Amino acid sequence: MNHSWDVLDQYRGGLFEGTWPAILDLLSITKEKFPKRNGFTVFNPERTTLTWEEVWSEVRRLGSYLIEAGIKAEDKVVINGKNSPAWALSYFAALWAGAVVVPLDNQMPIDRVHALGEFVEASFVFADAAIINQLNKEAPWVKNLKGIVSLTNPTAAAVNYTTLRPKKMVERVKRTEHDLAAILFTSGTTGNEKGAMLTHGNLVSDVFQACDGIFLQISEVDVLYALLPLHHSYSCTAVLLESITHGS
């Protein structure tokens, strides 16, 4: 019986080792297969589109900046913003540096943002300007950050992500299926939020199993529309990660 993940056989032993690739391996494959196809599109209100080739270039730029700023493998990078290409680019940029992504609910009270940022010992923050303006810049964990970057308008404490220019582009930090990729927090409806620690293999295996057999049938000609917040595990997996896997 054929499976959706059989396509990985041609890359195993070259691009990656083991059963499952890392998340950025999927983006690398799609960039090579469909460089000129549309990747991310947003209407805000005008239409802005990035091809997969452009997505890779932007991720490399931001990821190189993070490495230059001192972000290392296993460091925690918080992302707190509304759905946007910038949100997705910062997610993959953190993985470029080998870091662990910590997506937070954009509607979370600022005291919980502080609590979780301190709890994970965050090293860097990408966030919308509205969130950054509420941060207590004197909080110990905020003062220890290696950087704060705005996904929207620049603020007194943060430049916009489009202005980041590393001194040189560097190759990504290679990760394996066993390495931690993200910490996803529950909504905290019955108490404080709980963090689920997910490896690259956890997430990538979900992506391929969801589109196997009678389940999702996705190809590069499909358009995936993110209505749910991308910090939510369902939206992030079923839309963002499926799109970079299939070039949708």
C-alpha positions as a Markdown table, in Angstrom:
| # | Residue | x | y | z |
|---|---|---|---|---|
| 1 | Met | 0.0 | 0.0 | 0.0 |
| 2 | Asn | 1.3 | 3.4 | -0.9 |
| 3 | His | 1.5 | 6.1 | 1.7 |
| 4 | Ser | 1.8 | 9.9 | 1.5 |
| 5 | Trp | 5.2 | 9.8 | 3.2 |
| 6 | Asp | 6.7 | 7.5 | 0.5 |
| 7 | Val | 7.8 | 10.6 | -1.3 |
| 8 | Leu | 10.4 | 11.1 | 1.4 |
| 9 | Asp | 12.3 | 8.0 | 0.4 |
| 10 | Gln | 14.2 | 9.8 | -2.3 |
| 11 | Tyr | 15.6 | 12.3 | 0.3 |
| 12 | Arg | 16.4 | 10.0 | 3.1 |
| 13 | Gly | 20.1 | 9.4 | 3.6 |
| 14 | Gly | 20.8 | 12.7 | 1.8 |
| 15 | Leu | 18.8 | 15.6 | 3.0 |
| 16 | Phe | 17.9 | 13.9 | 6.2 |
| 17 | Glu | 18.5 | 10.7 | 8.2 |
| 18 | Gly | 16.0 | 8.6 | 10.1 |
| 19 | Thr | 12.2 | 8.2 | 9.6 |
| 20 | Trp | 11.1 | 11.8 | 9.4 |
| 21 | Pro | 12.8 | 15.0 | 8.2 |
| 22 | Ala | 12.9 | 18.2 | 10.2 |
| 23 | Ile | 10.4 | 20.9 | 9.4 |
| 24 | Leu | 12.8 | 23.1 | 7.4 |
| 25 | Asp | 13.7 | 20.1 | 5.3 |
| 26 | Leu | 10.1 | 20.1 | 4.0 |
| 27 | Leu | 10.4 | 23.8 | 3.1 |
| 28 | Ser | 13.7 | 23.1 | 1.4 |
| 29 | Ile | 12.1 | 20.4 | -0.7 |
| 30 | Thr | 9.1 | 22.6 | -1.7 |
| 31 | Lys | 11.4 | 25.5 | -2.5 |
| 32 | Glu | 13.3 | 23.3 | -5.0 |
| 33 | Lys | 10.2 | 21.8 | -6.5 |
| 34 | Phe | 8.0 | 24.9 | -6.8 |
| 35 | Pro | 10.3 | 28.0 | -6.5 |
| 36 | Lys | 8.0 | 30.3 | -8.5 |
| 37 | Arg | 4.7 | 29.1 | -7.2 |
| 38 | Asn | 2.8 | 31.3 | -4.7 |
| 39 | Gly | 3.6 | 30.4 | -1.1 |
| 40 | Phe | 2.1 | 32.9 | 1.3 |
| 41 | Thr | -0.6 | 35.5 | 0.4 |
| 42 | Val | -2.2 | 38.1 | 2.6 |
| 43 | Phe | -4.8 | 40.8 | 1.9 |
| 44 | Asn | -4.1 | 43.7 | 4.3 |
| 45 | Pro | -6.0 | 45.3 | 2.5 |
| 46 | Glu | -3.8 | 45.0 | -0.6 |
| 47 | Arg | -2.7 | 41.6 | -1.8 |
| 48 | Thr | 0.9 | 40.7 | -1.0 |
| 49 | Thr | 2.2 | 37.3 | -2.2 |
| 50 | Leu | 5.6 | 35.6 | -1.6 |
| 51 | Thr | 6.7 | 32.7 | -3.9 |
| 52 | Trp | 8.3 | 29.7 | -2.2 |
| 53 | Glu | 11.7 | 30.9 | -3.4 |
| 54 | Glu | 11.0 | 34.3 | -1.7 |
| 55 | Val | 9.7 | 32.6 | 1.5 |
| 56 | Trp | 13.0 | 30.7 | 1.7 |
| 57 | Ser | 15.0 | 33.9 | 1.1 |
| 58 | Glu | 13.1 | 35.7 | 3.8 |
| 59 | Val | 13.5 | 32.9 | 6.3 |
| 60 | Arg | 17.2 | 32.7 | 5.6 |
| 61 | Arg | 17.5 | 36.5 | 6.2 |
| 62 | Leu | 15.6 | 36.4 | 9.5 |
| 63 | Gly | 17.2 | 33.2 | 10.6 |
| 64 | Ser | 20.7 | 34.5 | 9.9 |
| 65 | Tyr | 19.9 | 37.6 | 11.9 |
| 66 | Leu | 18.8 | 35.5 | 14.9 |
| 67 | Ile | 22.0 | 33.5 | 14.8 |
| 68 | Glu | 24.0 | 36.7 | 14.6 |
| 69 | Ala | 22.0 | 38.0 | 17.6 |
| 70 | Gly | 23.2 | 35.0 | 19.6 |
| 71 | Ile | 20.3 | 32.6 | 19.3 |
| 72 | Lys | 21.5 | 29.0 | 19.6 |
| 73 | Ala | 20.0 | 25.6 | 19.3 |
| 74 | Glu | 17.3 | 24.9 | 21.9 |
| 75 | Asp | 16.9 | 28.6 | 22.7 |
| 76 | Lys | 13.2 | 29.6 | 23.0 |
| 77 | Val | 11.7 | 32.1 | 20.6 |
| 78 | Val | 8.3 | 33.5 | 21.5 |
| 79 | Ile | 5.9 | 34.5 | 18.7 |
| 80 | Asn | 2.8 | 36.5 | 19.6 |
| 81 | Gly | 0.9 | 38.0 | 16.7 |
| 82 | Lys | -2.2 | 37.8 | 14.5 |
| 83 | Asn | -2.1 | 35.6 | 11.4 |
| 84 | Ser | 0.2 | 37.0 | 8.8 |
| 85 | Pro | 3.1 | 36.0 | 6.5 |
| 86 | Ala | 5.4 | 37.7 | 9.1 |
| 87 | Trp | 4.1 | 35.2 | 11.7 |
| 88 | Ala | 5.0 | 32.3 | 9.5 |
| 89 | Leu | 8.4 | 33.7 | 8.5 |
| 90 | Ser | 9.4 | 34.3 | 12.1 |
| 91 | Tyr | 8.3 | 30.7 | 12.9 |
| 92 | Phe | 10.6 | 29.2 | 10.3 |
| 93 | Ala | 13.4 | 31.7 | 11.1 |
| 94 | Ala | 13.5 | 30.5 | 14.6 |
| 95 | Leu | 13.9 | 26.9 | 13.3 |
| 96 | Trp | 16.6 | 28.1 | 11.0 |
| 97 | Ala | 18.6 | 29.1 | 14.1 |
| 98 | Gly | 17.9 | 25.7 | 15.6 |
| 99 | Ala | 15.7 | 27.3 | 18.2 |
| 100 | Val | 12.4 | 26.2 | 19.7 |
| 101 | Val | 9.2 | 28.1 | 18.7 |
| 102 | Val | 6.8 | 29.1 | 21.5 |
| 103 | Pro | 3.7 | 30.5 | 19.8 |
| 104 | Leu | 1.4 | 32.4 | 22.2 |
| 105 | Asp | -2.3 | 33.3 | 21.9 |
| 106 | Asn | -2.5 | 36.9 | 20.6 |
| 107 | Gln | -5.5 | 37.5 | 22.9 |
| 108 | Met | -3.7 | 36.3 | 26.0 |
| 109 | Pro | -3.7 | 38.8 | 28.9 |
| 110 | Ile | -0.3 | 40.5 | 29.1 |
| 111 | Asp | 0.4 | 39.1 | 32.6 |
| 112 | Arg | 0.2 | 35.6 | 31.2 |
| 113 | Val | 2.5 | 36.6 | 28.3 |
| 114 | His | 5.0 | 37.6 | 31.0 |
| 115 | Ala | 4.4 | 34.5 | 33.0 |
| 116 | Leu | 5.0 | 32.2 | 30.0 |
| 117 | Gly | 7.9 | 34.2 | 28.6 |
| 118 | Glu | 9.6 | 33.9 | 32.0 |
| 119 | Phe | 8.7 | 30.2 | 32.4 |
| 120 | Val | 10.2 | 29.1 | 29.1 |
| 121 | Glu | 13.2 | 31.4 | 29.6 |
| 122 | Ala | 12.6 | 33.1 | 26.3 |
| 123 | Ser | 15.6 | 34.4 | 24.4 |
| 124 | Phe | 13.9 | 36.4 | 21.7 |
| 125 | Val | 10.4 | 37.7 | 20.9 |
| 126 | Phe | 8.6 | 38.4 | 17.6 |
| 127 | Ala | 5.3 | 40.1 | 18.3 |
| 128 | Asp | 2.7 | 42.6 | 17.0 |
| 129 | Ala | 3.4 | 46.2 | 18.1 |
| 130 | Ala | 0.3 | 46.1 | 20.3 |
| 131 | Ile | 1.8 | 43.3 | 22.4 |
| 132 | Ile | 5.3 | 44.9 | 22.5 |
| 133 | Asn | 3.9 | 48.2 | 23.8 |
| 134 | Gln | 2.3 | 46.4 | 26.7 |
| 135 | Leu | 5.4 | 44.5 | 27.8 |
| 136 | Asn | 7.1 | 45.6 | 31.0 |
| 137 | Lys | 10.6 | 46.4 | 29.7 |
| 138 | Glu | 11.9 | 46.2 | 33.3 |
| 139 | Ala | 10.8 | 42.6 | 33.8 |
| 140 | Pro | 13.9 | 40.4 | 34.3 |
| 141 | Trp | 13.1 | 38.0 | 31.5 |
| 142 | Val | 12.4 | 40.9 | 29.1 |
| 143 | Lys | 15.7 | 42.6 | 30.0 |
| 144 | Asn | 17.5 | 39.3 | 29.3 |
| 145 | Leu | 16.1 | 38.9 | 25.8 |
| 146 | Lys | 18.5 | 39.0 | 22.9 |
| 147 | Gly | 16.0 | 40.9 | 20.9 |
| 148 | Ile | 12.4 | 42.1 | 20.4 |
| 149 | Val | 11.1 | 42.5 | 16.8 |
| 150 | Ser | 7.8 | 43.8 | 15.6 |
| 151 | Leu | 5.7 | 41.8 | 13.1 |
| 152 | Thr | 3.7 | 45.0 | 12.4 |
| 153 | Asn | 4.6 | 48.6 | 13.0 |
| 154 | Pro | 7.9 | 49.6 | 14.6 |
| 155 | Thr | 7.8 | 50.7 | 18.2 |
| 156 | Ala | 10.1 | 52.5 | 20.6 |
| 157 | Ala | 11.4 | 49.1 | 21.7 |
| 158 | Ala | 11.4 | 47.2 | 18.5 |
| 159 | Val | 12.1 | 47.6 | 14.7 |
| 160 | Asn | 9.9 | 46.0 | 12.1 |
| 161 | Tyr | 11.0 | 42.6 | 10.9 |
| 162 | Thr | 11.5 | 43.8 | 7.3 |
| 163 | Thr | 14.4 | 46.1 | 8.3 |
| 164 | Leu | 16.6 | 43.3 | 9.8 |
| 165 | Arg | 19.8 | 43.0 | 7.9 |
| 166 | Pro | 22.4 | 40.4 | 9.1 |
| 167 | Lys | 26.0 | 41.1 | 8.3 |
| 168 | Lys | 26.1 | 37.8 | 6.3 |
| 169 | Met | 23.8 | 35.0 | 5.4 |
| 170 | Val | 24.5 | 31.8 | 7.2 |
| 171 | Glu | 23.4 | 28.2 | 6.7 |
| 172 | Arg | 20.6 | 26.8 | 8.9 |
| 173 | Val | 21.3 | 24.8 | 12.0 |
| 174 | Lys | 20.5 | 21.3 | 11.1 |
| 175 | Arg | 18.0 | 19.5 | 13.3 |
| 176 | Thr | 16.7 | 16.0 | 13.4 |
| 177 | Glu | 13.3 | 14.4 | 14.0 |
| 178 | His | 14.2 | 13.9 | 17.7 |
| 179 | Asp | 15.0 | 17.5 | 18.4 |
| 180 | Leu | 12.5 | 19.8 | 20.1 |
| 181 | Ala | 10.7 | 22.1 | 17.6 |
| 182 | Ala | 7.9 | 23.8 | 19.5 |
| 183 | Ile | 6.2 | 24.2 | 22.8 |
| 184 | Leu | 2.5 | 24.7 | 22.4 |
| 185 | Phe | 0.5 | 26.0 | 25.3 |
| 186 | Thr | -3.1 | 25.1 | 26.1 |
| 187 | Ser | -5.6 | 27.9 | 26.4 |
| 188 | Gly | -5.7 | 27.6 | 30.2 |
| 189 | Thr | -9.5 | 27.5 | 30.5 |
| 190 | Thr | -9.4 | 25.3 | 33.6 |
| 191 | Gly | -6.2 | 26.7 | 35.2 |
| 192 | Asn | -2.8 | 27.9 | 34.1 |
| 193 | Glu | -1.6 | 27.0 | 30.6 |
| 194 | Lys | 0.1 | 23.6 | 30.0 |
| 195 | Gly | 3.0 | 23.4 | 27.5 |
| 196 | Ala | 3.2 | 20.4 | 25.1 |
| 197 | Met | 6.8 | 19.8 | 24.0 |
| 198 | Leu | 6.7 | 18.6 | 20.3 |
| 199 | Thr | 9.7 | 17.4 | 18.3 |
| 200 | His | 10.2 | 17.9 | 14.6 |
| 201 | Gly | 9.2 | 14.2 | 14.1 |
| 202 | Asn | 6.0 | 14.7 | 16.1 |
| 203 | Leu | 4.8 | 17.6 | 13.8 |
| 204 | Val | 6.1 | 16.2 | 10.5 |
| 205 | Ser | 4.5 | 12.8 | 11.1 |
| 206 | Asp | 1.2 | 14.5 | 11.8 |
| 207 | Val | 1.4 | 16.4 | 8.5 |
| 208 | Phe | 1.9 | 13.2 | 6.5 |
| 209 | Gln | -0.5 | 11.0 | 8.3 |
| 210 | Ala | -3.3 | 13.7 | 8.0 |
| 211 | Cys | -3.0 | 13.6 | 4.2 |
| 212 | Asp | -2.6 | 9.8 | 3.9 |
| 213 | Gly | -5.2 | 7.6 | 2.2 |
| 214 | Ile | -8.8 | 8.7 | 2.7 |
| 215 | Phe | -7.9 | 11.8 | 4.7 |
| 216 | Leu | -6.7 | 15.1 | 3.3 |
| 217 | Gln | -5.8 | 15.0 | -0.4 |
| 218 | Ile | -3.5 | 18.1 | -0.9 |
| 219 | Ser | -1.3 | 19.1 | -3.8 |
| 220 | Glu | 0.5 | 22.2 | -5.0 |
| 221 | Val | -2.6 | 23.4 | -6.8 |
| 222 | Asp | -4.7 | 23.7 | -3.6 |
| 223 | Val | -5.1 | 27.0 | -1.6 |
| 224 | Leu | -5.2 | 26.7 | 2.2 |
| 225 | Tyr | -6.9 | 29.4 | 4.1 |
| 226 | Ala | -6.0 | 30.1 | 7.7 |
| 227 | Leu | -9.1 | 31.2 | 9.6 |
| 228 | Leu | -8.1 | 29.9 | 13.0 |
| 229 | Pro | -5.1 | 31.5 | 14.8 |
| 230 | Leu | -1.8 | 30.1 | 13.7 |
| 231 | His | -0.7 | 29.6 | 17.3 |
| 232 | His | -3.4 | 26.9 | 17.5 |
| 233 | Ser | -1.9 | 23.5 | 16.9 |
| 234 | Tyr | -4.7 | 22.5 | 14.4 |
| 235 | Ser | -4.3 | 25.6 | 12.2 |
| 236 | Cys | -0.5 | 25.6 | 12.3 |
| 237 | Thr | -0.4 | 21.9 | 11.3 |
| 238 | Ala | -3.3 | 21.7 | 8.9 |
| 239 | Val | -2.6 | 25.0 | 7.1 |
| 240 | Leu | 0.9 | 26.2 | 7.6 |
| 241 | Leu | 2.9 | 23.0 | 7.8 |
| 242 | Glu | 0.7 | 21.2 | 5.2 |
| 243 | Ser | 1.3 | 24.1 | 2.8 |
| 244 | Ile | 5.1 | 24.0 | 3.1 |
| 245 | Thr | 4.9 | 20.2 | 2.6 |
| 246 | His | 2.9 | 20.2 | -0.6 |
| 247 | Gly | 3.7 | 23.6 | -2.0 |
| 248 | Ser | 0.0 | 24.6 | -1.6 |
